[in-house]
Amino acid sequence: MNTLNNHQQWTFLTNHTHVLLLLAAMPDVVLREVALKAGITERAVLRILTELEAEGFVKREKDGRKNRYTLNLSKPLRHPIEEKCSVADLINLIMKKNHF
């Protein structure tokens, strides 16, 4: 289910960024909620999370029956244009104005 308006075809940020921001705001969130808020499928969220974990951006820890997500805030962003910025820089920039 896509929570974005039907007329909205693209956004400035990627789904990877959306997942990262949601995990930063809600470290104990369930993937179903991430999917609903990001407007993508749970399968897509799981694929993105696996990629973010493999690259060292996110660490997943079991907390009873739930997962807890910790971000590597010092990790630099991947693209050459933004590689001088860290995950913390991105999160701080976006989350100053947003509350999930």
LUMPA-666551 format. One record per residue: residue number from 0; x, y, z of N, C-alpha, C, O in turn; residue in one letter. Coordinates in steps of 0.001 Angstrom, whole numbers, plus 500000, padded with zeros to 6 digits. Each point is the difference from the previous one (the first is absolute). Layout:
<NUM, <X, Y, Z>, <X, Y, Z>, <X, Y, Z>, <X, Y, Z>, "A">
...
// end
This chain:
<0, <500852, 498815, 500000>, <499148, 501185, 500000>, <500886, 501233, 500000>, <500911, 500105, 500822>, "M">
<1, <498846, 500802, 498298>, <500787, 501206, 499879>, <499279, 501147, 500702>, <498851, 500303, 499680>, "N">
<2, <501822, 500333, 501276>, <499386, 501112, 500728>, <500189, 501323, 499280>, <499446, 501014, 500424>, "T">
<3, <501327, 498996, 498494>, <500187, 501218, 499232>, <498773, 500252, 499138>, <499299, 499064, 499616>, "L">
<4, <500447, 502191, 500086>, <498882, 500329, 499120>, <500214, 499351, 498638>, <501135, 499872, 499543>, "N">
<5, <497782, 499719, 499811>, <500098, 499339, 498709>, <500684, 500852, 498949>, <500679, 499453, 499131>, "N">
<6, <499171, 501861, 500910>, <500604, 500870, 498997>, <501494, 500209, 500216>, <500690, 500491, 499107>, "H">
<7, <499808, 499149, 502050>, <501408, 500204, 500324>, <500805, 498809, 499464>, <499859, 498884, 500499>, "Q">
<8, <500975, 501348, 498497>, <500729, 498934, 499339>, <501409, 499787, 500550>, <500528, 498891, 499912>, "Q">
<9, <500085, 502132, 500646>, <501369, 499852, 500488>, <500217, 500951, 501168>, <499233, 500939, 500210>, "W">
<10, <501826, 498797, 500544>, <500377, 500884, 501103>, <501496, 500304, 499884>, <500713, 499332, 499251>, "T">
<11, <499752, 501655, 501477>, <501408, 500370, 499949>, <500891, 499004, 500745>, <501181, 499867, 499681>, "F">
<12, <498272, 499452, 501286>, <500778, 499036, 500774>, <499625, 498576, 499601>, <498875, 499740, 499572>, "L">
<13, <502068, 499353, 500570>, <499776, 498603, 499615>, <499266, 499243, 501102>, <499867, 500476, 501127>, "T">
<14, <499663, 498338, 498515>, <499385, 499127, 501000>, <501012, 499600, 501071>, <499628, 499816, 501159>, "N">
<15, <501641, 500047, 498471>, <501037, 499700, 500995>, <500055, 501122, 501047>, <500102, 499735, 501198>, "H">
<16, <499829, 501504, 498343>, <500012, 501129, 500924>, <498761, 499997, 500877>, <500084, 500245, 501203>, "T">
<17, <498774, 499479, 498200>, <498763, 499967, 500782>, <500079, 498951, 501103>, <499626, 500271, 501140>, "H">
<18, <500856, 498540, 498533>, <500130, 498937, 501001>, <500980, 500433, 501088>, <499721, 499833, 501187>, "V">
<19, <501405, 500712, 498423>, <501005, 500450, 500963>, <499427, 501052, 500951>, <500216, 499927, 501210>, "L">
<20, <499064, 501038, 498252>, <499401, 501048, 500827>, <498966, 499435, 500970>, <499937, 500413, 501158>, "L">
<21, <499264, 498656, 498371>, <498991, 499398, 500875>, <500648, 499191, 501117>, <499532, 500034, 501138>, "L">
<22, <501539, 499239, 498553>, <500705, 499242, 501034>, <500662, 500939, 501005>, <500070, 499683, 501188>, "L">
<23, <500409, 501457, 498354>, <500595, 500985, 500910>, <498949, 500551, 500957>, <500270, 500193, 501185>, "A">
<24, <498548, 500056, 498302>, <498924, 500580, 500812>, <499357, 498980, 500930>, <499541, 500339, 501091>, "A">
<25, <500431, 498394, 498460>, <499299, 498965, 500766>, <500834, 498713, 500009>, <499713, 499089, 499224>, "M">
<26, <501309, 500814, 501631>, <500906, 498852, 499962>, <499341, 498653, 500286>, <500561, 498962, 499651>, "P">
<27, <498273, 501031, 500968>, <499301, 498750, 500327>, <498845, 499711, 499046>, <499177, 499130, 500283>, "D">
<28, <500747, 501572, 498608>, <498882, 499888, 499079>, <499967, 498614, 499357>, <501038, 499369, 499799>, "V">
<29, <497754, 500172, 499883>, <499858, 498754, 499247>, <500017, 500342, 498511>, <499583, 501086, 499597>, "V">
<30, <500898, 497984, 499603>, <500174, 500262, 498575>, <498684, 500324, 499297>, <499997, 500740, 499017>, "L">
<31, <498909, 498730, 501459>, <498698, 500305, 499410>, <499717, 501498, 500079>, <499494, 500597, 499049>, "R">
<32, <500837, 500000, 502088>, <499781, 501438, 500164>, <500945, 500813, 499114>, <499601, 501020, 499438>, "E">
<33, <501643, 498533, 500437>, <500943, 500671, 499104>, <499439, 499978, 498581>, <500021, 501013, 499301>, "V">
<34, <499485, 497839, 500285>, <499441, 499862, 498651>, <498831, 500954, 499790>, <499920, 500665, 498967>, "A">
<35, <499183, 499405, 501994>, <498844, 500890, 499874>, <500419, 501460, 499931>, <499503, 500753, 499163>, "L">
<36, <501403, 499646, 501708>, <500428, 501402, 500023>, <500831, 500372, 498769>, <499913, 501126, 499509>, "K">
<37, <500889, 497931, 499995>, <500843, 500275, 498831>, <499233, 499835, 498688>, <500449, 500467, 498953>, "A">
<38, <498401, 498874, 501103>, <499206, 499802, 498793>, <500553, 498912, 499093>, <499837, 500051, 498781>, "G">
<39, <500827, 498954, 501831>, <500552, 498879, 499242>, <499580, 498695, 500663>, <499393, 500012, 501070>, "I">
<40, <500925, 498876, 498306>, <499606, 498706, 500553>, <500940, 499577, 501130>, <501120, 500498, 500118>, "T">
<41, <498401, 498577, 500704>, <500849, 499451, 501059>, <501206, 499282, 499404>, <501097, 500056, 500556>, "E">
<42, <498704, 499274, 498322>, <501096, 499310, 499325>, <501080, 501007, 499576>, <501193, 499732, 500143>, "R">
<43, <498385, 501420, 499341>, <500954, 501039, 499601>, <500746, 500532, 501221>, <501207, 500236, 499936>, "A">
<44, <498087, 499953, 501167>, <500646, 500468, 501231>, <501038, 498985, 500455>, <501108, 500380, 500378>, "V">
<45, <498554, 498346, 499594>, <500937, 498961, 500422>, <501238, 499982, 499100>, <501118, 499848, 500493>, "L">
<46, <498694, 500303, 498205>, <501132, 500035, 499065>, <500895, 501204, 500286>, <501225, 499879, 500032>, "R">
<47, <498157, 501275, 500175>, <500752, 501221, 500293>, <500747, 499859, 501316>, <501173, 500360, 500093>, "I">
<48, <498153, 499117, 500922>, <500633, 499811, 501303>, <501190, 499056, 499891>, <501040, 500248, 500610>, "L">
<49, <498827, 498685, 498630>, <501101, 499061, 499788>, <501184, 500702, 499344>, <501148, 499774, 500383>, "T">
<50, <498578, 501076, 498630>, <501066, 500755, 499336>, <500655, 500997, 500951>, <501224, 500128, 500022>, "E">
<51, <497970, 500571, 500758>, <500546, 500974, 500955>, <500854, 499310, 501067>, <501028, 500529, 500421>, "L">
<52, <498535, 498289, 500009>, <500790, 499228, 500967>, <501318, 499530, 499389>, <501055, 500112, 500625>, "E">
<53, <498884, 499371, 498171>, <501195, 499477, 499330>, <501058, 501073, 499801>, <501196, 499709, 500032>, "A">
<54, <498374, 501526, 499764>, <500932, 501117, 499782>, <500404, 500697, 501294>, <500796, 500938, 499976>, "E">
<55, <498655, 498606, 501163>, <500393, 500562, 501287>, <499277, 501264, 500406>, <500455, 500706, 500900>, "G">
<56, <498424, 499599, 498455>, <499227, 501183, 500362>, <499063, 499732, 501176>, <499689, 500907, 500771>, "F">
<57, <499865, 497844, 499362>, <499024, 499622, 501019>, <500449, 498704, 500672>, <500530, 499098, 499351>, "V">
<58, <499248, 500829, 501953>, <500219, 498764, 500747>, <498667, 499588, 500597>, <499299, 500811, 500605>, "K">
<59, <500357, 497911, 499217>, <498735, 499468, 500527>, <500319, 499094, 501174>, <500842, 499108, 499897>, "R">
<60, <498480, 501124, 501223>, <500184, 499170, 501185>, <498645, 499492, 500463>, <499014, 500736, 500011>, "E">
<61, <500954, 497993, 500369>, <498771, 499433, 500549>, <499789, 500535, 501406>, <500933, 500069, 500800>, "K">
<62, <497833, 500305, 499489>, <499613, 500460, 501326>, <498717, 499249, 500336>, <498895, 500498, 499784>, "D">
<63, <501273, 498292, 500750>, <498844, 499130, 500210>, <499478, 499542, 498652>, <500744, 499422, 499208>, "G">
<64, <497990, 500829, 500527>, <499396, 499616, 498724>, <500111, 501097, 498946>, <499639, 499801, 498841>, "R">
<65, <500858, 501344, 501570>, <500107, 501141, 499084>, <501449, 500237, 499602>, <500924, 499441, 500592>, "K">
<66, <499252, 501380, 498417>, <501328, 500458, 499594>, <500173, 501441, 500424>, <499040, 500767, 500081>, "N">
<67, <502198, 499581, 500188>, <500359, 501393, 500286>, <501079, 500378, 498993>, <500950, 499247, 499782>, "R">
<68, <498898, 501925, 499606>, <500889, 500435, 498943>, <500856, 501166, 500490>, <499492, 500964, 500572>, "Y">
<69, <501811, 498927, 499193>, <500950, 501043, 500354>, <500698, 500444, 498727>, <500459, 499168, 499217>, "T">
<70, <499622, 502127, 500576>, <500639, 500529, 498807>, <501458, 500334, 500276>, <500351, 500414, 501104>, "L">
<71, <500487, 499407, 497900>, <501398, 500419, 500057>, <500029, 501452, 499533>, <500132, 500275, 498808>, "N">
<72, <499744, 500634, 502125>, <499843, 501415, 499682>, <501245, 500631, 499390>, <499900, 501024, 499324>, "L">
<73, <501258, 498391, 500900>, <501234, 500576, 499457>, <500309, 499514, 498586>, <500928, 500499, 499363>, "S">
<74, <498311, 498544, 500149>, <500238, 499438, 498665>, <499748, 501064, 498934>, <498960, 500657, 500017>, "K">
<75, <501991, 499519, 499049>, <499778, 500977, 498925>, <498971, 499487, 498992>, <499850, 498794, 499804>, "P">
<76, <499457, 502131, 499570>, <499038, 499636, 498962>, <500755, 499473, 498786>, <501190, 500276, 499847>, "L">
<77, <498139, 498972, 499294>, <500679, 499213, 498971>, <500320, 500730, 498707>, <501026, 499711, 499384>, "R">
<78, <498159, 501201, 500191>, <500197, 500641, 498697>, <501112, 501045, 500085>, <500115, 500688, 501014>, "H">
<79, <500714, 499447, 497932>, <501091, 500984, 500029>, <499552, 501434, 500299>, <500757, 500772, 500589>, "P">
<80, <498050, 499581, 499019>, <499505, 501361, 500249>, <499796, 500254, 501493>, <500220, 501112, 500479>, "I">
<81, <499358, 497855, 500257>, <499708, 500207, 501420>, <500933, 499236, 500936>, <499721, 499915, 501196>, "E">
<82, <501364, 499534, 498302>, <500869, 499159, 500821>, <500689, 500749, 501147>, <500524, 499366, 500916>, "E">
<83, <499481, 501951, 499049>, <500577, 500760, 501112>, <498995, 500187, 501144>, <500333, 500555, 501047>, "K">
<84, <498460, 498982, 498738>, <498953, 500058, 501024>, <499821, 498622, 500624>, <500200, 498978, 499344>, "C">
<85, <499425, 501010, 501915>, <499769, 498740, 500714>, <498505, 499712, 500104>, <499157, 500831, 499659>, "S">
<86, <500550, 497981, 500815>, <498609, 499628, 500282>, <499407, 500991, 500994>, <498848, 500411, 499855>, "V">
<87, <501927, 499971, 501147>, <499513, 500966, 500998>, <499647, 501332, 499348>, <498987, 500608, 500346>, "A">
<88, <501836, 499850, 498715>, <499713, 501254, 499301>, <498659, 499912, 499277>, <499184, 500919, 500077>, "D">
<89, <500595, 497984, 499228>, <498756, 499806, 499260>, <498799, 499972, 500943>, <499005, 500688, 499771>, "L">
<90, <501092, 498531, 501265>, <498895, 499871, 500954>, <499709, 501335, 500669>, <498839, 500389, 500129>, "I">
<91, <502192, 500309, 500294>, <499802, 501300, 500642>, <499355, 501004, 499058>, <499138, 500774, 500417>, "N">
<92, <501262, 499224, 498334>, <499433, 500917, 499012>, <498505, 499741, 499794>, <499196, 500933, 500004>, "L">
<93, <500447, 497817, 499818>, <498603, 499661, 499696>, <499119, 500047, 501249>, <498873, 500494, 499945>, "I">
<94, <501629, 499001, 501167>, <499161, 499851, 501171>, <499809, 501286, 500787>, <499156, 500049, 500894>, "M">
<95, <501606, 500993, 498796>, <499768, 501292, 500671>, <498570, 500468, 499794>, <499389, 500587, 500894>, "K">
<96, <500093, 499151, 497935>, <498678, 500512, 499631>, <498902, 498943, 500058>, <498817, 500339, 499968>, "K">
<97, <501558, 498390, 500115>, <499015, 498915, 499928>, <499911, 499252, 501321>, <500989, 499819, 500709>, "N">
<98, <497828, 499767, 499586>, <499746, 499125, 501146>, <499127, 498862, 499492>, <498895, 500225, 499508>, "H">
<99, <501600, 498576, 500613>, <499280, 498857, 499423>, <498927, 499521, 500919>, <499293, 499045, 499678>, "F">
// end
